[in-house]
Amino acid sequence: MNRSPNPELTILRKSTPVAQPPEEHAVAPVRIDIGAISRHHPSFVQLYYAIEARRTSAMPLVVQFISPTPATGSSTVASGYARVAADDCAQPVLYIDCNAGRAAKSRRGGSDLQAPSLFDALRRGLPLTDAMTPAREAKNLLWARLGPGERPLLALGGDRLQSMLDMLRANHPVIVLDTPPTEAPESAAISRYCDGSVLVVAAGKTKQWEIENAKSLLERLGGQTVGVVLNRERSVMPRWLGRH
């Protein structure tokens, strides 16, 4: 990835077994015991390697997970990808929850929601590390909230988001942005600050035209769609989308 000129549009099913990547793809080597990767759900491992195969450089990667409609399981997919990436990276991977603030503890990440958000840390002049907490059951994964309120992306703004991501890239090889659906305009707009966006759709629920509209919107706003994950697939074979 890192702005590949011709990203391939792919569907990965949750029930799909791990596939060996083609030899011609420059897949990043596994730097740890294979047992750490194998303990994850095979679909998340496949997703991780599919994204790695599209990378065009070893620069830190910012990946956005977004959906055309609510309730597609986008956060679950983003979390699964982040945990596999954390097991394959030497430095900590950072998962950023860009959704509305939650009163309860997050099942995906930090155990202490009393920690400031990244927005609060920037505003107060605190180190960004003050906003990060270790994710549960993931040795090399950190979790942070982007900001307070119902629409934290609006509170931060594009310029500050870009500056923040530039700072975070210095210490994190992979940064995962778990964002609201494309129906939130600011969520689609931040795709331009990411190296790639992954659309998460729900089998039997998300319409074809909703997928196409979301993809067109992201690319019209300067983003790059690198793949589509078909979540909750129950059939034997997925229906592949045409390439664009």
Stockholm file with secondary structure:
# STOCKHOLM 1.0

chainA/1-244         MNRSPNPELTILRKSTPVAQPPEEHAVAPVRIDIGAISRHHPSFVQLYYAIEARRTSAMPLVVQFISPTPATGSSTVASGYARVAADDCAQPVLYIDCNAGRAAKSRRGGSDLQAPSLFDALRRGLPLTDAMTPAREAKNLLWARLGPGERPLLALGGDRLQSMLDMLRANHPVIVLDTPPTEAPESAAISRYCDGSVLVVAAGKTKQWEIENAKSLLERLGGQTVGVVLNRERSVMPRWLGRH
#=GR chainA/1-244 SS CCSCSSCCCCEEETTCCCCCCCTTSCCCCCCSCHHHHHTSCHHHHHHHHHHHHTCCSSSCEEEEEECSSSSSCHHHHHHHHHHHHHHHCSSCEEEEECSCCCSSCCSSSCSCTTSCCHHHHHHHTCCGGGGCEECTTCTTEEEEECCSSSCHHHHHCHHHHHHHHHHHHTTCSEEEEECCCTTSHHHHHGGGGSSEEEEEEETTTSCHHHHHHHHHHHHHTTCCEEEEEEETCCSSSCCCCCCC
#=GC SS_cons         CCSCSSCCCCEEETTCCCCCCCTTSCCCCCCSCHHHHHTSCHHHHHHHHHHHHTCCSSSCEEEEEECSSSSSCHHHHHHHHHHHHHHHCSSCEEEEECSCCCSSCCSSSCSCTTSCCHHHHHHHTCCGGGGCEECTTCTTEEEEECCSSSCHHHHHCHHHHHHHHHHHHTTCSEEEEECCCTTSHHHHHGGGGSSEEEEEEETTTSCHHHHHHHHHHHHHTTCCEEEEEEETCCSSSCCCCCCC
//
